[in-house]
């Protein structure tokens, strides 16, 4: 039976499958499901997954590549990011998210599941709002911190620089705030990205701080 190379970084598809599964499990909403577009549809819409029959949440996953022990790098496709923001305008609350995993390799991921704590790995899936990432950013680097915030993210693109603070959430935090109606839009959205009228809501307290810089 074919098995993954345990020293390889988990693929985007692996991160997407495991995270979407945990998202549905933790939501505990029998009517909720996740729509996965075809490759051509993904090119047109800009996302990997869309939560249905619940709060509106648009998800785009990325594979993180290790830079060093405490830092990973995530490549952002500039054209895809522009498509995503064009199809899904900003609302009063974050509802379009990038997600990535902090697992260094398949061996680390597999070890958690062998020990029966695989579901707890959802805390190692990090989400941030796509609307907080400026157009033109091509790389996001995540740096782990022993204090607060637990993760600091910086985004890079060539020859321009901009600083700001962004919010991020672990997988469990994302579920908590979706249930609390402080993340995700209320009401339906069309599969092709046309949105209903904006509904209410407010931003949540920032549990982690992300910083981006465009050089």
C-alpha positions as CSV (number, residue, x, y, z in Angstrom):
1,X,0.0,0.0,0.0
2,X,1.4,3.4,-0.9
3,X,2.2,5.7,2.0
4,X,3.3,9.3,2.2
5,X,6.9,10.3,2.7
6,X,6.8,11.0,6.4
7,X,9.5,13.7,6.1
8,X,7.4,15.7,3.5
9,X,5.3,18.7,4.4
10,X,1.5,17.9,4.4
11,X,0.0,18.8,1.0
12,X,-2.6,21.5,0.6
13,X,-5.1,18.8,-0.2
14,X,-4.4,16.9,3.0
15,X,-4.7,20.1,5.1
16,X,-8.0,20.9,3.3
17,X,-9.5,17.5,3.8
18,X,-8.6,17.2,7.5
19,X,-9.5,20.8,8.3
20,X,-12.9,20.6,6.6
21,X,-13.7,17.4,8.3
22,X,-12.9,18.8,11.7
23,X,-14.8,22.0,10.9
24,X,-18.0,20.0,10.3
25,X,-17.4,17.7,13.4
26,X,-16.8,20.6,15.7
27,X,-19.8,22.6,14.4
28,X,-22.1,19.8,15.3
29,X,-24.7,21.1,12.8
30,X,-26.4,18.1,11.0
31,X,-27.6,20.3,8.1
32,X,-24.1,21.8,7.4
33,X,-22.0,20.6,4.5
34,X,-19.0,21.8,2.6
35,X,-19.1,22.5,-1.2
36,X,-15.8,21.8,-3.1
37,X,-15.6,23.4,-6.5
38,X,-14.0,21.7,-9.5
39,X,-10.6,22.9,-10.6
40,X,-12.0,25.2,-13.3
41,X,-14.6,26.5,-10.8
42,X,-11.9,27.2,-8.3
43,X,-10.0,29.3,-10.9
44,X,-13.1,31.3,-11.5
45,X,-14.2,31.7,-7.8
46,X,-10.9,31.8,-6.1
47,X,-11.6,29.4,-3.2
48,X,-11.2,25.7,-2.2
49,X,-14.3,25.2,-0.1
50,X,-17.5,26.9,1.0
51,X,-19.5,26.1,4.1
52,X,-23.2,25.6,3.3
53,X,-26.4,25.6,5.4
54,X,-24.7,27.5,8.2
55,X,-22.8,30.8,8.5
56,X,-21.3,31.8,5.2
57,X,-17.6,30.9,5.3
58,X,-15.4,30.9,2.2
59,X,-12.1,28.9,2.7
60,X,-8.9,28.8,0.7
61,X,-6.2,26.5,2.0
62,X,-2.4,26.8,1.4
63,X,0.5,24.5,2.0
64,X,3.0,25.8,4.5
65,X,6.7,25.3,3.9
66,X,9.2,25.2,6.7
67,X,11.7,28.1,6.9
68,X,13.2,27.1,10.3
69,X,12.1,25.5,13.5
70,X,9.7,28.4,14.5
71,X,8.7,29.8,11.1
72,X,6.8,28.6,8.1
73,X,6.2,30.3,4.7
74,X,2.9,30.3,2.7
75,X,2.8,31.2,-1.0
76,X,-0.1,33.4,-2.0
77,X,-1.2,33.4,-5.6
78,X,-1.6,37.0,-6.5
79,X,-4.1,36.5,-9.3
80,X,-6.2,34.0,-7.2
81,X,-6.2,36.4,-4.3
82,X,-7.5,39.3,-6.5
83,X,-10.2,36.9,-7.8
84,X,-11.2,36.0,-4.3
85,X,-11.6,39.6,-3.1
86,X,-13.4,40.6,-6.3
87,X,-15.9,37.8,-6.0
88,X,-16.4,38.2,-2.3
89,X,-16.4,41.9,-1.1
90,X,-15.5,42.7,2.5
91,X,-18.4,42.6,5.0
92,X,-18.9,43.8,8.5
93,X,-17.3,40.6,9.8
94,X,-14.6,38.3,8.4
95,X,-16.1,35.5,6.3
96,X,-13.4,34.7,3.7
97,X,-10.4,32.9,5.2
98,X,-7.0,31.5,4.2
99,X,-6.0,28.4,6.2
100,X,-2.8,26.5,6.6
101,X,-1.3,23.9,8.9
102,X,1.6,24.2,11.3
103,X,2.5,20.5,11.1
104,X,6.1,20.3,10.0
105,X,5.7,16.9,8.2
106,X,3.5,13.9,7.8
107,X,5.4,12.1,10.5
108,X,4.4,14.6,13.1
109,X,0.8,14.6,11.9
110,X,0.7,10.8,11.8
111,X,2.2,10.6,15.3
112,X,-0.7,12.6,16.7
113,X,-3.3,10.4,15.1
114,X,-1.5,7.2,16.2
115,X,-1.6,8.5,19.8
116,X,-5.4,9.2,19.4
117,X,-5.0,13.0,19.6
118,X,-5.4,13.7,15.8
119,X,-8.6,15.8,16.2
120,X,-6.7,18.1,18.6
121,X,-4.4,18.9,15.7
122,X,-7.1,21.4,14.6
123,X,-5.5,23.8,16.9
124,X,-2.5,23.7,14.5
125,X,-4.7,24.9,11.6
126,X,-4.4,28.7,11.4
127,X,-7.0,30.9,9.6
128,X,-6.8,34.6,8.8
129,X,-9.1,36.9,6.9
130,X,-8.4,37.2,3.2
131,X,-9.6,40.8,3.4
132,X,-6.8,41.7,5.8
133,X,-4.2,40.6,3.3
134,X,-3.5,43.4,0.8
135,X,-3.5,43.0,-2.9
136,X,0.0,42.2,-4.2
137,X,1.1,40.2,-1.2
138,X,2.8,37.0,-2.5
139,X,4.2,35.3,0.7
140,X,3.0,35.0,4.2
141,X,5.4,34.0,6.9
142,X,4.2,32.7,10.3
143,X,6.5,33.0,13.3
144,X,5.7,31.1,16.5
145,X,5.9,33.0,19.8
146,X,6.0,31.9,23.4
147,X,4.0,34.8,24.5
148,X,1.0,36.7,23.1
149,X,0.3,36.7,20.3
150,X,1.0,33.0,19.8
151,X,1.6,33.5,16.1
152,X,2.9,36.5,14.2
153,X,2.3,36.5,10.4
154,X,4.1,38.8,8.0
155,X,3.2,39.1,4.3
156,X,5.7,40.1,1.6
157,X,5.7,41.3,-2.0
158,X,8.5,43.0,-3.9
159,X,9.6,46.6,-3.3
160,X,6.6,47.9,-1.4
161,X,6.2,48.0,2.4
162,X,3.1,48.3,4.5
163,X,2.6,47.5,8.2
164,X,-0.6,46.6,10.0
165,X,-2.1,44.2,12.6
166,X,-4.4,41.4,11.5
167,X,-6.4,38.8,13.3
168,X,-6.0,35.0,13.2
169,X,-7.8,32.1,14.6
170,X,-7.0,28.4,15.3
171,X,-9.4,25.9,13.9
172,X,-11.2,25.6,17.2
173,X,-11.4,29.4,17.6
174,X,-12.9,29.7,14.1
175,X,-15.6,27.2,15.0
176,X,-16.3,29.0,18.3
177,X,-16.8,32.3,16.7
178,X,-18.8,30.9,13.8
179,X,-21.2,29.5,16.5
180,X,-21.2,32.8,18.3
181,X,-22.2,34.7,15.2
182,X,-19.1,36.9,15.3
183,X,-17.4,35.4,12.3
184,X,-19.0,34.4,9.0
185,X,-21.8,36.1,7.3
186,X,-25.5,35.5,8.1
187,X,-27.7,34.4,5.2
188,X,-27.1,32.6,1.9
189,X,-24.5,33.3,-0.7
190,X,-24.6,32.0,-4.3
191,X,-22.2,29.3,-5.3
192,X,-20.7,31.5,-8.0
193,X,-19.9,34.3,-5.5
194,X,-22.7,36.8,-5.9
195,X,-23.6,38.0,-2.5
196,X,-26.9,38.9,-0.8
197,X,-27.2,42.3,1.0
198,X,-24.7,42.7,3.9
199,X,-26.0,41.7,7.3
200,X,-25.0,42.7,10.8
201,X,-22.3,41.5,13.1
202,X,-19.1,42.8,14.7
203,X,-15.4,42.0,14.9
204,X,-14.3,39.7,17.7
205,X,-11.5,40.4,20.2
206,X,-8.2,39.6,18.5
207,X,-6.8,36.4,19.9
208,X,-3.5,36.6,17.8
209,X,-1.8,39.4,16.0
210,X,-0.6,39.1,12.4
211,X,1.7,41.6,10.9
212,X,2.2,42.0,7.2
213,X,4.8,44.0,5.3
214,X,5.0,44.7,1.6
215,X,8.5,45.5,0.4
